[in-house]
Amino acid sequence: MAAAKKAVLGPLVGAVDQGTSSTRFLVFNSKTAELLSHHQVEIKQEFPKEGWVEQDPMEILQSVYECIEKTCEKLGQLNIDISNIKAIGVSNQRETTVVWDKLTGEPLYNALGKLSCMDTQCKVFLHSQALSY
C-alpha cells in the first residue's frame, strides 16, 4: 500500500501562546487564516505564601515542546506536511520573571508570576540598584 500523499497548503504559520495557566501551539494556513491544528497543556501554579505565585520554569519549557510535538503529530494525521510551517510567532508571560544560571542555563528558582508580591519587591530592588550605578 502506498503512503498517503501530504497535502500542500502553501505557507503555514505557527503560534506559541505561553500564558500563566496554559501553553498552546496553533498552526494556521497563512493565506486563509484557517486554524489547521492545535494542542494545549495546562501549567501548574503554586502559591507557597499569600501573594506569591510560582511556576516551574522547566515545566513551562517542556509544555512548549509538548504542544509543538503534539500539534505536528496531528498535522501528520491530517496528511499536512509540517515542512510548510515557514514562521512561528511567540506570545509569552511578559510579566513573569525567571533568573537563569548563565553557565548552565538552568533556572535558579521558580518563575515568579505577575501576582507575586515578591516579584514586585525584586523588581523595585533591581530598579533601585540600577539607578545607583
N, C-alpha and C positions, 0 to 999 in steps of 0.2 A: 504494500500500500504506500503510495507516495505521500510525502509530508505536505500538509496544508500550506498553501502559499500565504505569506504575510501580506496584510493589507497595507497599501501605501496611501497615507492620508496627508501627505505634504507636511511641512514642518510642524512639529508638536512642541508645546511649551509646558514645562513642569513648574509647579509652585510648592515650595516647602512653607507651611504655615505652622511655626512653632510657638504656641501660646502657653499661658500659665497653667491650663488644665489639660491640654492635649497637643499632639503633633499630628499634622495631616500632610500628605503629599497628593497633589492633584495633577492630572495631565489633561491638557486641552488641545483641540485642533486649533492651530493659530489662525486659520482662515475663517472658521465659522464660530469660534469660541465655545464649541460643544465640549462639555466635560466628558472625557472618554473613560476615565477610571480614577479611583482614589482609594486611599486607605487612611484610617485614623487610629491612633493609640492614645489612651488616657495616660496622664502623668500623675504620679503620686505627689501630694503636697504634705509637708509635715509642719506642725505647729508646736514646736518644742516649748515655747513660752508665750504668754499673752503678747500679741503684737508682732510676733516673729513668724515668718513664712519661709520655709526652706524646701529645696528640691535637690535631688542627687544629680549633679551635672553629667555624670556618666550615663544615667538613665535617660536624660534628655537627649544626649548624643545618640545612644542606642535606638531611641524611638525614631529618630530621623532616618537612621539606616534601615530600620524595620519597615517604616512606611514606604520608603523608596523601593525596597526589595519586593514587598507585597504588591504594590501598585504595578510594578513592572511584570510580576508574575501574572496579574490579572490581564494586563495588556497582551501578554503572550497567549493567554487562553482565548482572547478575542482575535487572535491572529494579527495583532498590530505590532509592527516592528519597532522596538524601542530605540533603535539607532536613529529614528526620525525625531527623537527629542533633541532639539537644537539649542534650547536655552532653559535655564532654571532660575526662577526668582526665589528670594528668601525673605520671609517676614518673621521677625523674632521677638523675644521679650525684651524690648528696649530698656525697660525699667529694672531688669534683673541683673544682679552683679555676681560675677564669678571671678575668683582670683586663682590663677594657674601658676604652677611652678615653671619658670622659663626654661629650665634644663630638661625636665622630664615630661612636660606637657600635661601632667596630672593636676587635677584640682586640689587646692589646699584645704578647701572646706566646701560645704554645700552651697548651692546657688541661693542667694538671698533675694526674695521676691519683693514686688512693689509694695506690699502691705507691711513689710517688715520695718519696725522702728529701728532695729539695729542697722539695717541698710541705710536709712536716712542719717543716723548718727555717724556711720562710717563715711558717707559722702560729705557731710558737713566737716568732719575732721580732715579728710583728704583735701577738701577745697581750702580750708584754713591753712593747711601746710603748704599748699601750692602758692598761696598768696604771700607766705612768709619768705619765699625764695627771692 
